[in-house]
Amino acid sequence: MIDIYIFFRYIITMKRILSIVFLFLTAMAVFSQDMTPYTNEYMRTDGTFVERLAVLESVRDAGVTGIGEFYHNALKFLILREPDIRTSTDRNAAEKSAVILCQGLGAEKYTAAAGDIWQTVELFDVAGAATDGNAMQAALIALGQVNAQDFVPHIVQRLNNFNTQHITNPETRRRVQMAVIGSINALEALHDIRGYRPVFFVSVGAYDPSIKQIASNALPNIVDDPGDVLIEVIRDTSSNPSVKLTAWNEMLRTKAPNASKARVAAAALEIGWIYSTNDQSFRKNLSDMRKGAIDAIRLYGVSDDSVYTNLEFSYSRNFISNVPDYDEIMKTLNTLTAVNSNESVALLYKFLQELNGRRRNGPWANKERQLFEWVVACIRRTGTQSIEVRLLLTTISRTDLYTSQERNMARDALAALSSR
């Protein structure tokens, strides 16, 4: 019995010694970048997933570069042996191996491996209950690192699918959010405008706050000008006003040219008036979006004539409201003054005509007095030489229905225009 015991101890000791020797030789091979011994050991058909993982870990820990081809071949072999996975131990070792290989390929920027990296995404999809999520995340991140442009539509589709899911199970949610992070990272690195929309909807979706913040941080890095995408979101009837407002504010964070920001502002102002809701929170969102758009139009200009129609709404609909938003009215008047086009001056003239009609026929209260003061001041600042405007100001300055203060305001505006 003692002899048998000693014999088994001897066998075990020798296996450990051989293992140490192998790892030492592997490390030497790695440092010399001769991967043949490592490849031969890794690709043994009788090897286990755990043994292959041990070899990969030794290579990873050596920190050697320039071995992208080795990583690629090793990943192809892992995919080939996937049907051999039988136990949870096999599954865990395979996932950890996939993570090391994808990280290695990403660091090497080994574009030729893109197809196999995507196959890894599918192989370790978090839809599988036994999959942890680390491998899928690592593979998605690697797709961005290897500049896998051909796989942008695939990543977008996966992220769109995640965005439409309603997940209540905590563990499933955790795994899905790992894949979402990988998708965001990939699309941020690939800089393709097709990736902007799904990442935006992560930022406003039903994810944990930390995940939404990751998406928000990534958005400015995907493309400089996502104007067309954000116009679609703002106009989309399925997007609620909170999402529309976020889309508008997102545009202001971009490096887009002024002309693009002006186009999105025009859409935001238009939808701010078209969208109808009784929800007070949503109504506040729409109001904030309109006022932000009006300010942007003042800064970036008028992109098309529809802007004038909607600027008129921002003045006139508030004017007749029982609870007018004076802030929106003032922003509108200031924008029309700053734009200072024939169309904007014509609107200011129209507003003054309407106020003149109210002064003659009523009502004339504090609201009308305030708007009269603002409109006259804005007309004065335009420096317009319109004959119609000058005639109206002259009429007001000579009409006894107005107070002396109101007549003087009109007279001063007329004098300022005449001095131009």
C-alpha angles and dihedrals in degrees: 000000000000091000092052091048092051090048093055091046088052092051092049092048092050092051090053091048092049090048091052091047091050093051090047092051090045091053090050090050092049094051089051089044090233097135097178097102091045092047092049093051094043094050097049106136091217093050121111127232089248092054092048090050090054090055093048091050091054091052093046093050091052088065094216121163134203095054099111093129091055092051090049094051090046091052092050089051091049090053090048092053095045093104087062092067106116109152139039087252090057091047094050093047091047092051092048089048091051090051092052092046095047092047089050093049090047092051089049091047087225101179094179089070095059095106094051092045089055089049086055089055089055094042093054098033111160087230085082110087093218094054118099099203100238094101094048091048093048092048093050092049089049091055088062093045094052091047094242095183093164090063098055092101090051093051092045091052092051092050092046088053092051091049092057096048122100106207123184101165106098096215094048089047091052093052094045092050090053088057090045090056090050091050092049092049092050096048092046090054095045094056095209118148090222087071095055100078098052092045089050090054090052088057090056098031136104095274131120113283091248091056092048089051092052089054093046091051091050097051099080090051098054097069135345095227117036091158097127092050094048092048088055091051092048092048095042108113091211092060113090121223092261090059091044091052091049090050090052093049089047089059090058090058094056131096090233118142118261092254091060093047089050090054093051090046090055090052092046092051093047095048089044087067100033098052111087125201140148093209106112094209091053091046088056090050090053092048092050091048092051093049092047090050092049090054090049092051088054089054102036104027140239114310097189141354094264086077091071092053092052094043087055089053090053090057104035100040091051090045093059094040121107087224104035119191100231091185091061091046092051092046089051094051092046091050093050088050093049093047088051096183127146089260095050093048089049089056093050088050090050091051091051091049090054091049090049089054090052091049089056099040105019168235098130115166139136093298093054092045091052094048092045089056093048096046094048091048091050093049089051091053093052092064089216119178093200111146091213092054093048092048092051092049090049091052092050092048089056101041116104092207087077122075118250089253091054092047091049090052090054091045093051091048091050091050091050091051092047092054093059 
